[in-house]
């Protein structure tokens, strides 16, 4: 089956991790240990268990998995609600990003039950019996569920993600026909949560040079915009064996986009545009 949207896939994965021995080729100081466990209050009837990755750089200790039992009768319906409840009522040291709680800002992206997603849009009812929550894959961890996105934002800056035009500025807005405007549908909605880039094996292997699906989708968003006049410059910037062509169409990016977008399609469109301009 060709995957065109994450909506085609179940939210729970069969395998939460690759089928290799735990701690395979992992240095001793990076091995995850079993942490603390907080039991649900006495009398709680609807209890959900959350196994959460914890890491504090200020402590000279290995990462650990803490287990929290949450009373769902006093908790909202989303995974983010459970995290906020844990932080407010159980362990105030738990650290994670959050902002809009509506799937708009992308702040609360994390790995939930083996799949990168937004905590604010993942229903607790759609999770496994015991929920596992980790920071985004293959990124340095600042603390707990907060991944370091510095490098990804630097790559985003490299594509110059703003309207470029050499023509005189109009007195009013730059007009587009409905058809021209429709060309950026499915691309402008990206919220830079980086669920796709974090789940991309090509970016794991070549993250220092391959721009990754999120940045390349954003690059296509400007290439497809009829108001932008820097198409040639943008394509020159992308035409590189690593920046663009390290994509091997694995399509993990499309499988894990919480907005239902298709970064793989955008990357294919860039390759096609580069090929066509040589004809």
C-alpha positions in Angstrom: 0.0 0.0 0.0 1.3 3.4 -0.9 1.1 5.7 2.1 -0.2 9.2 1.3 -1.3 10.2 4.8 -0.8 9.2 8.4 -4.6 8.8 8.5 -4.2 5.5 6.6 -2.4 3.9 9.6 -3.4 2.8 13.1 -2.2 5.1 15.9 -0.8 2.1 17.8 2.2 0.2 16.4 2.7 -3.5 16.8 6.5 -3.0 17.5 7.4 -0.2 19.8 11.1 -0.6 19.0 13.3 -2.3 16.5 13.5 -6.1 17.2 17.1 -6.0 18.4 18.4 -6.7 21.9 17.8 -3.8 24.3 20.9 -1.7 24.8 22.5 -3.1 21.7 25.8 -1.2 21.1 24.7 1.4 23.7 27.4 2.9 25.9 27.0 2.1 29.6 26.3 5.8 30.5 23.4 5.9 28.0 21.6 2.7 29.0 18.1 3.3 30.3 17.4 2.1 33.8 14.2 1.4 35.7 13.2 4.5 37.7 10.6 5.3 40.3 6.9 4.3 40.3 4.0 6.4 41.5 0.9 4.5 42.3 -2.6 5.8 41.7 -4.6 7.3 44.6 -6.5 4.8 46.8 -10.0 4.3 45.5 -9.2 5.2 41.9 -11.1 2.9 39.5 -10.0 4.0 36.0 -6.2 3.9 36.2 -3.8 4.3 33.3 -0.1 3.6 33.5 2.4 6.0 31.8 6.0 4.9 31.4 8.0 8.1 30.8 11.6 8.7 29.8 13.5 10.8 32.3 16.9 12.4 31.9 18.5 15.3 33.9 21.9 16.5 32.7 22.5 18.1 36.0 22.6 14.7 37.7 25.4 12.2 37.1 23.0 9.4 36.4 21.8 7.3 33.5 18.4 8.0 31.8 15.5 6.1 33.4 11.9 5.2 32.9 9.6 6.4 35.6 6.1 4.9 35.9 3.1 7.0 36.8 -0.4 5.6 37.4 -3.0 8.3 36.6 -6.7 8.4 37.7 -8.5 9.0 34.4 -11.6 10.2 36.2 -9.7 13.3 37.2 -7.8 13.8 33.9 -8.6 15.2 30.5 -8.8 13.0 27.4 -5.4 13.7 25.8 -1.9 12.5 26.5 -0.9 16.1 27.1 -3.6 16.3 29.8 -2.0 13.4 31.6 1.5 14.9 31.4 0.2 18.2 32.8 -1.6 16.3 35.6 1.6 14.4 36.4 3.6 17.6 36.5 1.1 19.5 38.6 0.1 16.8 41.0 2.7 14.0 41.1 6.2 15.1 40.0 6.8 18.8 39.3 10.3 18.0 37.9 8.9 16.4 34.7 9.9 18.5 31.8 8.2 18.8 28.4 7.3 21.5 25.8 3.7 22.6 25.3 1.8 25.7 24.2 -1.4 25.8 22.2 -3.0 22.4 23.1 -4.7 22.4 19.7 -2.3 20.8 17.3 -1.2 24.2 15.9 2.2 25.0 17.5 3.9 21.6 17.3 5.6 22.1 20.7 4.5 18.9 22.3 5.8 16.5 19.7 7.2 13.3 21.2 7.3 9.6 20.7 4.1 8.0 22.0 3.8 4.2 22.0 6.6 4.0 19.4 5.2 6.6 17.0 6.1 10.3 16.8 3.0 12.4 17.4 1.6 15.4 19.2 0.7 14.8 22.8 -2.2 17.3 22.6 -3.9 15.4 19.7 -3.4 11.8 20.8 -6.3 10.5 22.8 -5.4 8.5 25.9 -8.1 6.1 24.8 -6.2 5.4 21.6 -3.0 4.5 23.4 -1.7 1.1 24.6 -2.6 -0.4 27.9 0.7 0.9 29.3 1.7 4.1 27.5 5.4 4.6 26.7 6.5 8.2 26.1 10.0 9.2 24.9 11.5 12.3 23.4 11.7 12.5 19.6 14.0 10.0 18.1 17.7 10.5 17.2 17.9 14.0 18.7 20.0 15.1 21.6 17.9 15.4 24.8 18.0 18.6 26.8 16.0 17.2 29.7 13.3 14.5 29.9 11.0 14.9 26.9 12.6 18.0 25.6 14.7 17.4 22.5 17.3 19.8 21.1 15.9 21.3 17.8 18.8 23.7 17.3 20.2 21.9 14.3 16.8 21.4 12.7 16.0 25.1 12.9 19.4 25.9 11.4 18.6 23.7 8.4 15.2 25.4 8.2 16.9 28.8 8.0 19.1 27.5 5.2 16.2 27.3 2.8 15.3 31.0 3.3 11.6 30.3 4.3 10.2 33.7 3.3 8.8 35.3 0.2 11.5 36.5 -2.2 10.7 38.9 -5.0 12.7 41.2 -7.2 9.8 43.0 -8.6 8.6 46.3 -7.0 6.4 45.9 -4.0 2.7 46.4 -4.8 0.6 48.9 -3.0 -1.6 46.1 -1.7 -1.2 42.3 -1.2 0.3 40.2 -3.9 -2.7 38.6 -5.6 -3.2 34.9 -6.5 -5.9 33.1 -8.4 -7.8 30.4 -6.5 -5.9 27.8 -8.6 -2.5 29.3 -7.8 -3.5 29.4 -4.1 -4.5 25.8 -4.1 -0.9 24.8 -5.1 0.3 25.2 -1.6 -2.5 23.3 0.0 -1.1 20.3 1.9 2.3 22.1 2.4 1.7 25.4 4.2 -0.1 23.6 7.1 3.3 22.2 8.3 3.8 23.3 12.0 7.5 22.3 12.2 6.9 19.7 15.0 9.6 17.7 13.3 7.9 14.4 13.9 8.7 13.4 10.3 12.4 14.4 10.4 12.9 12.6 13.7 11.4 9.5 12.2 13.4 9.6 9.0 16.2 7.0 8.8 18.0 9.0 6.1 18.2 11.9 8.5 19.5 9.6 11.2 22.3 8.6 8.9 23.1 11.9 7.2 21.5 14.5 9.5 24.5 16.8 9.2 23.9 17.3 5.4 20.5 15.9 4.5 17.9 18.6 5.1 15.2 16.1 6.2 11.5 15.9 5.3 10.1 18.8 7.3 12.6 21.3 5.8 12.2 20.0 2.3 8.4 20.2 2.6 8.8 23.8 3.6 11.2 24.3 0.6 8.5 23.0 -1.8 5.9 25.3 -0.1 7.9 28.3 -1.4 8.7 26.7 -4.8 5.0 26.1 -5.4 4.0 29.6 -4.4 3.2 31.7 -7.5 4.2 34.9 -5.7 7.8 33.8 -5.1 10.4 34.8 -7.7 13.5 33.0 -6.5 12.7 29.6 -8.0 16.1 29.2 -9.7 18.1 30.2 -6.6 16.1 27.9 -4.4 16.6 24.9 -6.7 20.3 25.7 -7.0 20.5 25.6 -3.2 18.7 22.2 -3.0 20.5 20.5 -5.9 23.0 18.6 -3.9 23.7 14.8 -3.5 23.1 15.1 0.3 20.7 18.1 0.9 17.9 16.6 -1.3 18.9 13.2 -2.8 19.6 11.4 0.5 15.8 10.8 0.6 15.2 7.1 -0.3 11.4 7.3 -0.3 11.1 5.3 2.9 8.0 7.4 3.7 8.3 7.2 7.5 7.7 11.0 7.3 4.3 10.6 5.7 3.4 7.8 8.1 4.0 9.9 11.2 2.9 13.4 10.2 0.2 14.4 12.8 -1.2 16.9 10.4 -1.8 14.3 7.7 0.6 15.9 5.3 2.8 14.1 2.7 6.5 15.3 2.9 7.5 12.4 0.5 5.3 13.9 -2.2 6.9 17.3 -1.7 10.4 15.9 -2.0 9.4 14.0 -5.2 8.0 17.3 -6.6 11.3 19.1 -6.0 13.2 16.3 -7.7 10.8 16.5 -10.6 11.2 20.3 -10.9 15.0 20.0 -10.9 14.9 17.4 -13.6 12.4 19.4 -15.8 14.5 22.5 -15.8 17.3 20.6 -17.4 15.2 19.5 -20.4 
